[in-house]
Amino acid sequence: MRPDPLGVALLDQRGIPTNECLHCGSNVFVIKAVFEDYEIAGYYLDATCAVCECPVTAPCPVDRPD
């Protein structure tokens, strides 16, 4: 874990895809996406939580539990 600018330890959640941050509970992530004709055509799985900035692995459809 690394400290954020406010001194709070951030949880490194990379490696296991998740649709919710384990640190703060947010489901809003900052990702890099590819667009084609104004639609998302793909995205990188390396992401950060938009609220607490913890590193996470973004989920994709095959990661959805049955």
C-alpha positions as CSV (number, residue, x, y, z in Angstrom):
1,M,0.0,0.0,0.0
2,R,1.1,3.6,-0.6
3,P,0.0,6.7,1.2
4,D,-2.1,9.2,-0.6
5,P,-1.4,13.0,-0.4
6,L,-3.5,13.2,2.8
7,G,-1.6,10.4,4.5
8,V,-4.2,7.7,4.2
9,A,-2.9,4.3,3.1
10,L,-4.3,3.3,-0.3
11,L,-5.2,-0.4,-1.0
12,D,-3.6,-1.8,-4.1
13,Q,-6.4,-3.9,-5.6
14,R,-4.7,-4.8,-8.9
15,G,-4.8,-8.4,-10.2
16,I,-8.3,-9.5,-9.4
17,P,-11.0,-7.8,-11.5
18,T,-13.6,-6.0,-9.5
19,N,-16.6,-3.7,-10.1
20,E,-16.4,-2.1,-6.7
21,C,-13.5,-0.5,-4.8
22,L,-12.8,-2.5,-1.6
23,H,-11.3,0.7,0.0
24,C,-14.3,3.1,-0.4
25,G,-17.1,1.1,-2.0
26,S,-17.3,3.3,-5.1
27,N,-18.1,1.7,-8.5
28,V,-16.8,4.7,-10.6
29,F,-13.4,4.0,-12.1
30,V,-11.0,6.1,-14.2
31,I,-10.0,4.0,-17.3
32,K,-8.4,4.5,-20.7
33,A,-10.8,3.7,-23.5
34,V,-10.8,3.3,-27.3
35,F,-13.7,4.9,-29.2
36,E,-15.0,4.0,-32.7
37,D,-17.9,5.9,-34.1
38,Y,-18.7,7.5,-30.7
39,E,-19.0,4.1,-28.9
40,I,-16.5,2.4,-26.6
41,A,-14.7,-0.2,-28.7
42,G,-12.3,-1.4,-25.9
43,Y,-10.6,-0.3,-22.7
44,Y,-7.5,-1.1,-20.6
45,L,-8.1,-3.0,-17.4
46,D,-5.6,-0.9,-15.4
47,A,-7.8,1.6,-13.6
48,T,-8.0,3.8,-10.5
49,C,-11.0,4.4,-8.3
50,A,-12.4,7.8,-9.1
51,V,-13.1,8.6,-5.4
52,C,-10.1,7.4,-3.4
53,E,-7.6,6.8,-6.3
54,C,-6.7,3.3,-5.3
55,P,-5.3,1.2,-8.2
56,V,-7.8,-1.5,-9.3
57,T,-8.2,-4.0,-12.2
58,A,-11.4,-3.1,-14.1
59,P,-13.8,-5.9,-14.9
60,C,-14.8,-7.1,-18.3
61,P,-17.9,-9.2,-19.3
62,V,-16.1,-12.6,-18.8
63,D,-15.4,-11.6,-15.1
64,R,-19.1,-11.4,-14.3
65,P,-20.1,-14.1,-11.8
66,D,-22.8,-16.5,-13.1
